[in-house]
Amino acid sequence: MLRRKLYRDLWHYKGQFFTIFLMVFIGMLAFSGIHGYMDGMDESAKEYYKEYNLQDLWITNTNVADSDLEKLKSMDHISDVNRALVLNSKLKGYKDVTLETNVLEENTISKMHIVEGEKYASNKKGLWFDSYLAEHLNIHVGDTLKLDVSGQTLNLKVKGLVNTPDHVYFVKDSTEIFPTHQNYGFVYMSAQTFQDAMHVDVTYNKAYVDVDKKNNVSSVKKEIQKDFNFLSVTDRDNSFSYAGYQAEVEEGQTYAPVFTGLFLMIAILSVMSTMNRFVRQQRVQIGTLKALGFKNRKIYIHYIGFGFMISLIAAVLGVLVGYFTIGQFFIDMEASYFEMPNIHTALLPVVIQTAVLVVALISLVTYLSSRKILKETASEALRLEVPKVKKNSLDWSVKFNKCKLSTRWNIRDIARNKGRSIAACVGIIGCTMLLVCSFGLWDTIESYMDWEYKIINTYQYKISLNSDYTKEQYDHLTHLYGDATSKSVAIEFKNKGKNETRSMLVLDGKDKLNITDHNEKVMSVQSNGIYLTEKLAEKYGIQVGDKVTWHLAGDSSWHTSKVISLNRDPQTQQFTMSKKYFEKLGYTYRPDSIYTNEKAKKIDGVSKISSIESIQEGVESMLEAMKSMMVLLIVFAVLLGCVILYNLGVLSFTEKQYQFATLKVLGFKDKQIKEIFIKQNTWIMLVGMVIGLPLGYYMLSYIYTNALNETYDFPAVVEWISYVYAIIGTVLVSYVMNKLLARKIKTIDMVSSLKANE
């Protein structure tokens, strides 16, 4: 009997239960989808790094000699060491394609993943080519390529297309955000192949260190820095590829709980309100069941079944659909940027646990709602519930007795049904917040673009110089392209008893490369001290006026410099000093980059050329991904807003049906009754919107403050037009739902509505 009643009630109240289904489904869809791809990125990386043995330490030096190699291998906790020569080459026959050329002694660390072709071996002659760049350039296994290496042409056959774990996040330089895989990639060859082609012995400038245990990495790094005079020793957290990929994962792990938590909170709150109202509507039926002799336990199970069945089906479907659609969509998008083979979504226990928790909460609220009624006797339950009217609600009515009937009516109704009103308001707040965040994502990126590429970087081309360029070559280049230059150096500085490693920019940018203050205004670089970005200053506890003791990597001479000002950079966190101050300290300024607005060509002395246009193309591809995220958030915001407002509106209408029928009997027109109904929803919409607009900005600001890794530093920006769009979106959602619900007033059967409340 109870089973038939359950199915009959599910069908009779199908509208209400369908909205409950949708709210739980959308909430779990968002949660599962976003977590599926973020957790998938993390799990895929862990598997890849472990299987292909990503190095724990990167060593850079002009020459990693045989004696250095033997000494490194003999150190405690070092499992293995590989050497490599890393230099840039040009790919002939293709327009402006630069290759990071890796000449390997052996490949037991950061081993190649073969996408296509032969497995690498040191005795095989040929090239192992970047699979992502190969796809773009239409290069295949078996093709013979011409590489310009230090002025010599090497003709080598492609033996395989590969990925490697230390080239997951691979860009030309720090000015790029996302790789384009169009004109820059990597290639591998054996030391024997290089020697035979170049007729020179290999001088290795890199060493990759494998440490036995993760806990020992820090101590091994310190020992190497103490015992050797290498230019730099870098661990995973500070390596470009690893840190760049992890930053993307960590960003997602920061904003994922914010968005999905908001979805679930709003959905659960609305569902709880709905289930509570449903059980109260069943008051007379509960009394009848008690009168017929049904035990309280059976009645509990019966009503818990409503919430349990709907939420369970919705949660399971939400998890599965989110995982296979949203999760897969975003993982495919990330796979186009990051060179990660077998990157996949992941369904971790936290998603299942959250789904179980949602089902349990909805079942619990159903139990608690029915428990209150089941405490009553059958005769008490069979009587209609008398509305609780508190004295203060009557006082409120008196205070507004000069207002229109519709106003007084709605004030009294809101005071009597605070839970429903709050739930509706929270739904509007959530909808508005998500819309503000969606449009704000776009505004923030555009603001960053203007700051980075119109204020800081005002050049069109960056010319990277060979390390061994001559004075004649440099003079010729500056004659052609001007003398706006810079030099990047690695420094080690003392901070609170620890030695920290960072980069230092020696700047002579001549208004083509600038530094800016907190308000994005260009600063002049003085010659009496050093500059530090705000984010690094905060990290290390350094203030303006403090003195920093430092030295160049590979140089034993220590210097003490005053921090004369802080600058803010949205993309690169480092120290900066002027060319004049650098020379005052006794160093010879030998720039590694030239900045120009003239069309640059690769000539003698030039390693590579980067154009702002190509960099911006990479950013544009990122913006396309942002568009997808923005559209998804807007769709979710609108759907959630519609479902919640419609559901709570139906509840409100059902509860007021008797009052509306009474008004009809008293001669009120449908138009007047619609005014009463719509006015309350409009008030709730306005309150929710006023609260949601600033909260949307603060949520976006929280995401950018906490999600961005230490490399980036730019504030959340929401333009006034985005607030207008968010307001329009919220108003439209509310308007459409009000119109749909107000149409029900015409369908009220006065006789049956009045009889139902006798």
Secondary structure, DSSP 8 states (H G I E B T S, - for coil): -HHHHHHHHHHHTHHHHHHHHHHHHHHHHHHHHHHHHHHHHHHHHHHHHHHTT--SEEEE-S---HHHHHHHHHSTTEEEEEEEEEEEEEETTSTT-EEEEEEES--SSS--EEEEE----TT--SEEEEHHHHHHHT--TT-EEEEEETTEEEEEEEEEEEE-GGGSS--SSTT-SS--SSSEEEEEEEHHHHHHHH-S-----EEEEEESSGGGHHHHHHHHHHH---SEEEEGGGSHHHHHHHHHHHHHHHHHHHHHHHHHHHHHHHHHHHHHHHHHHTHHHHHHHHHTT--HHHHHHHHHHHHHHHHHHHHHHHHHHIIIIIIHHHHHHHHTTS--TT------HHHHHHHHHHHHHHHHHHHHHHHHHHTS-HHHHHS-------HHHHHHHHHTTTS-HHHHHHHHHHHH-HHHHHHHHHHHHHHHHHHHHHHHHHHHHHHHHHIIIIIIB--SEEEEE-TT--HHHHHHHHHHH-S-EEEEEEEEEEETTEEEEEEEEEEE-TTSB-EE-TTS-EE---SSSEEEEHHHHHHHT--TT-EEEEEETT----EEEEEEEEEB-SS---EEEEHHHHHHTT-----SEEEESS-----TTEEEEEEHHHHHHHHHHHHHHHHHHHHHHHHHHHHHHHHHHHHHHHHHHHHHHHHHHHHHHTT--HHHHHHHHHHHHHHHHHHHHHHHHHHHHHHHHHHHHHHS-TT--------HHHHHHHHHHHHHHHHHHHHHHHGGGGG--HHHHHHTT-
